[in-house]
Amino acid sequence: MTPKMVSKFRRSLSFPNQPNHSLPKSTSHFRSTSLPCTSHPLISQLKDHLNHLKSWAAAGSIPDTRTSAWLCDGLAQLKTVHDYLDDILHLPKTQDSLRRQPEWIERLLEDFLRFVDVYGIFQTLVFTLKQEHSATQVAIRRKDESKIEMYAKAMRKMEKEMTNLVSTVPCTAGSSSNSFTGNVDAELVEVILDVKEVTVLVSTALFSGVSLSFVSKKPSWIGLRLGRKGRVEKGIQEFKQVGAECCLWGLRKKGDEELRRVLKRMNELEDCVVKIEIGSERVFRSLINTRVSLLNVLTK
C-alpha cells in the first residue's frame, strides 16, 4: 500500500493550555514553486538569516548583551530560519534530491525529534516557573519565609532539569553531519546543516541562560548569585538584577519600601519570562513543521 503524506501543522496552530500572546511578526516571505539551484532566492535569503544568527550568537559573548530582549531576538530569528527551510523543503527539486538519501533524512528526523522534545520539556518547565514565581510574590507580600524556602527548593530542582536540557542539545549537532554520502545538492546539504548548527546555538543560549538563573549561593536568594565569574557571564541580565536586589534573608525585618522594590523587580522578571515563553513556543511549532516536511520527503 502506498504510504500517505504526513499532514503539516499550520503555522497558526494553537496548542492546548498554551498562552495566546502576540509578538511582532517576523519578516514575511513568499513560497516559490520553482526548482532550487545555487541561485535560488529562498536559499540565498536563508543564508542571509543564518549569517545574522551566527552574528547574534557571537554578540552573546559580551555579558551586557545577554538580556531577555537579546534572547527573544534569537528565538524570533530561529523561527524565521526554520520557516525558510520549511519552504525550501516543499520545492519538488529539493524533495527529489533529498529522497536519494533516505538514511540521511532518517538521521535528520531523529535530530529534529530531539529538538522538538527538549523544547516541549522547556515549555513545561517555564509553565511551572511562572506558577512558582506568582506564588512567591504572594509569599513576599505576606512575609512568609517558609514559602520562600519552598520556592528556593523548587528552583534548585528546576535548575537541574534545565541543565539536563543544556547537556542534551549539543548531542544533536553532529549526529547526521557525517552520514551524507553524495548525490544530493551540496548547497542544500550545507544550509540544512547550518540550520541545525544555529538551532543548537540558540537552544544552548536559551537553556543555559535560564538554568544559570536558578543557581544561588543561598536558598534564601532569588535569581542569579554565582561564585564563578564565567558562569555569571552566561546568565541573563534581568535575572542577575533580581538576584542583586532580592535577598530574602530576614524577610520579616525588611521595610515596605524594600519589599516594593523586590516585587517590582519580580514583576519585571515575570514579563521577561512570558516573552521568552512566547518565543520558545513559536520555535517549538516551527520545529514541528520542519520535521513534518522532512518526513513528507520520505512518505510522499
CORQUIGI-V868002 format. One record per backbone hydrogen bond with DSSP energy under -1.0 kcal/mol. NH is the residue of the N-H (numbers start at 1). CO is the residue of the C=O. If there is no record, write none. Layout:
nh: <NH & NH>
co: <CO & CO>
This chain:
nh: <13 & 18 & 21 & 40 & 44 & 45 & 46 & 47 & 48 & 49 & 50 & 51 & 52 & 53 & 54 & 55 & 56 & 57 & 58 & 59 & 61 & 62 & 65 & 66 & 67 & 71 & 72 & 73 & 74 & 75 & 76 & 77 & 78 & 79 & 80 & 81 & 82 & 83 & 84 & 85 & 86 & 87 & 88 & 89 & 90 & 91 & 95 & 96 & 97 & 98 & 99 & 100 & 101 & 105 & 106 & 107 & 108 & 109 & 110 & 111 & 112 & 113 & 114 & 115 & 116 & 117 & 118 & 119 & 120 & 121 & 122 & 123 & 124 & 125 & 126 & 127 & 128 & 129 & 130 & 131 & 132 & 133 & 134 & 135 & 136 & 137 & 138 & 139 & 140 & 141 & 142 & 144 & 145 & 148 & 149 & 150 & 151 & 152 & 153 & 154 & 155 & 156 & 157 & 158 & 159 & 160 & 161 & 162 & 163 & 164 & 165 & 166 & 167 & 168 & 169 & 172 & 173 & 179 & 189 & 190 & 191 & 192 & 193 & 194 & 195 & 196 & 197 & 198 & 199 & 200 & 201 & 202 & 203 & 204 & 205 & 206 & 207 & 208 & 209 & 210 & 211 & 212 & 214 & 221 & 224 & 225 & 232 & 233 & 235 & 237 & 240 & 241 & 242 & 243 & 244 & 245 & 246 & 248 & 253 & 254 & 259 & 260 & 261 & 262 & 263 & 264 & 265 & 266 & 267 & 268 & 269 & 270 & 271 & 272 & 273 & 274 & 275 & 276 & 277 & 278 & 279 & 280 & 281 & 282 & 283 & 284 & 285 & 286 & 287 & 288 & 289 & 290 & 291 & 292 & 293 & 294 & 295 & 296 & 297 & 299 & 300>
co: <10 & 15 & 19 & 37 & 40 & 41 & 42 & 43 & 44 & 45 & 46 & 47 & 48 & 49 & 50 & 51 & 52 & 53 & 54 & 55 & 58 & 59 & 62 & 63 & 65 & 67 & 68 & 69 & 70 & 71 & 72 & 73 & 74 & 75 & 76 & 77 & 78 & 79 & 80 & 81 & 82 & 83 & 84 & 85 & 87 & 88 & 91 & 92 & 93 & 94 & 95 & 97 & 98 & 101 & 102 & 103 & 104 & 105 & 106 & 107 & 108 & 109 & 110 & 111 & 112 & 113 & 114 & 115 & 116 & 117 & 118 & 119 & 120 & 121 & 122 & 123 & 124 & 125 & 126 & 127 & 128 & 129 & 130 & 131 & 132 & 133 & 134 & 135 & 136 & 137 & 138 & 139 & 143 & 144 & 145 & 146 & 147 & 148 & 149 & 150 & 151 & 152 & 153 & 154 & 155 & 156 & 157 & 158 & 159 & 160 & 161 & 162 & 163 & 164 & 165 & 169 & 170 & 176 & 185 & 186 & 187 & 188 & 189 & 190 & 191 & 192 & 193 & 194 & 195 & 196 & 197 & 198 & 199 & 200 & 201 & 202 & 203 & 204 & 205 & 206 & 207 & 208 & 211 & 218 & 239 & 215 & 228 & 229 & 232 & 66 & 236 & 237 & 238 & 239 & 240 & 241 & 242 & 220 & 250 & 251 & 255 & 256 & 257 & 258 & 259 & 260 & 261 & 262 & 263 & 264 & 265 & 266 & 267 & 268 & 269 & 270 & 271 & 272 & 273 & 274 & 275 & 276 & 277 & 278 & 279 & 280 & 281 & 282 & 283 & 284 & 285 & 286 & 287 & 288 & 289 & 290 & 291 & 292 & 293 & 295 & 296>
